[in-house]
Amino acid sequence: MEDETLYTELLEIANELSALSERVRQVCVEAQRRAPSEGLDIPGSLAGVHRALSTAGNSLATTAEAAAMLRLAVGPVPAGAESVRRRAASVLEQVNDAERRIAESAATD
């Protein structure tokens, strides 16, 4: 696989992940609106939302690490950016989970 092709794949994945930032911000703003906090304590009712966003952040870091390792690979990369794409998919799942949890929390308020 040529370097340019790999770069293009990685750029597409990065753009998809970047588009999630506004959704994450909306979840955070809504959580802060419902349970204002200036400290590090997580309100119990929103612990699942916090957990999902925290997991998404960790998954995002492993996605970036996988992309860096892929760019440093020596020789051909037959699977292309598939490993990076799988990790990015988990970030999306976790953001979806946070949105679902904040919506469920609104229904019980």
C-alpha positions as CSV (number, residue, x, y, z in Angstrom):
1,M,0.0,0.0,0.0
2,E,1.4,3.3,-1.0
3,D,2.0,6.0,1.7
4,E,-0.4,8.4,0.0
5,T,-3.2,5.9,0.1
6,L,-2.6,5.2,3.8
7,Y,-2.4,8.9,4.5
8,T,-5.8,9.4,2.8
9,E,-7.3,6.6,4.9
10,L,-6.0,8.0,8.1
11,L,-7.2,11.5,7.2
12,E,-10.7,10.3,6.6
13,I,-10.7,8.6,10.0
14,A,-9.3,11.7,11.7
15,N,-12.0,13.8,10.1
16,E,-14.7,11.4,11.3
17,L,-13.3,11.6,14.8
18,S,-13.0,15.3,14.7
19,A,-16.7,15.6,13.8
20,L,-17.5,13.9,17.2
21,S,-16.1,16.8,19.2
22,E,-19.3,18.9,18.9
23,R,-21.4,15.9,20.0
24,V,-19.1,15.3,23.0
25,R,-19.3,19.0,23.9
26,Q,-23.1,18.9,23.8
27,V,-23.2,15.9,26.2
28,C,-20.8,17.7,28.6
29,V,-22.8,21.0,28.5
30,E,-26.0,19.1,29.2
31,A,-24.4,17.2,32.0
32,Q,-23.1,20.4,33.6
33,R,-26.5,22.0,33.2
34,R,-28.2,19.2,35.0
35,A,-25.6,18.8,37.8
36,P,-23.5,21.9,38.0
37,S,-20.0,21.1,39.4
38,E,-16.8,23.0,39.9
39,G,-14.9,20.1,41.4
40,L,-13.9,16.5,40.5
41,D,-16.9,14.8,42.0
42,I,-19.2,13.0,39.5
43,P,-22.9,13.0,40.3
44,G,-24.1,9.5,40.7
45,S,-26.9,10.0,38.3
46,L,-24.5,10.9,35.6
47,A,-21.7,8.4,36.4
48,G,-22.6,6.3,33.3
49,V,-22.2,9.3,31.1
50,H,-18.9,10.2,32.6
51,R,-17.7,6.6,32.2
52,A,-18.7,6.5,28.6
53,L,-16.9,9.7,27.8
54,S,-13.9,8.7,29.8
55,T,-13.7,5.4,27.9
56,A,-14.2,7.3,24.6
57,G,-11.2,9.5,25.5
58,N,-9.1,6.5,26.2
59,S,-10.1,4.8,23.0
60,L,-9.3,8.0,21.1
61,A,-5.8,7.9,22.6
62,T,-5.3,4.3,21.5
63,T,-6.6,5.2,18.0
64,A,-4.0,7.9,17.7
65,E,-1.4,5.5,18.9
66,A,-2.4,2.9,16.3
67,A,-2.3,5.6,13.6
68,A,1.2,6.6,14.7
69,M,2.4,3.0,14.8
70,L,1.0,2.4,11.3
71,R,2.7,5.5,9.9
72,L,6.0,4.2,11.4
73,A,5.6,0.7,10.0
74,V,8.4,-0.7,7.9
75,G,7.4,-2.3,4.6
76,P,3.9,-2.8,3.1
77,V,0.8,-2.6,5.3
78,P,-1.6,-5.1,3.7
79,A,-4.6,-4.3,5.9
80,G,-4.2,-0.5,5.5
81,A,-5.7,1.5,8.3
82,E,-8.2,-1.2,9.3
83,S,-6.8,-1.4,12.9
84,V,-7.2,2.3,13.2
85,R,-10.7,2.2,11.8
86,R,-11.7,-0.5,14.3
87,R,-10.4,1.6,17.2
88,A,-12.2,4.7,15.8
89,A,-15.4,2.8,15.6
90,S,-15.2,2.1,19.4
91,V,-14.8,5.8,20.0
92,L,-18.0,6.4,18.1
93,E,-19.8,3.6,20.0
94,Q,-18.8,5.1,23.3
95,V,-19.9,8.6,22.3
96,N,-23.2,7.1,21.2
97,D,-23.5,5.4,24.6
98,A,-22.9,8.7,26.4
99,E,-25.6,10.4,24.3
100,R,-28.0,7.5,25.1
101,R,-27.2,7.7,28.8
102,I,-27.7,11.5,29.0
103,A,-31.0,11.1,27.2
104,E,-32.1,8.3,29.5
105,S,-31.1,10.4,32.5
106,A,-33.4,13.2,31.2
107,A,-36.3,10.8,31.0
108,T,-35.9,9.9,34.6
109,D,-35.5,13.5,35.9
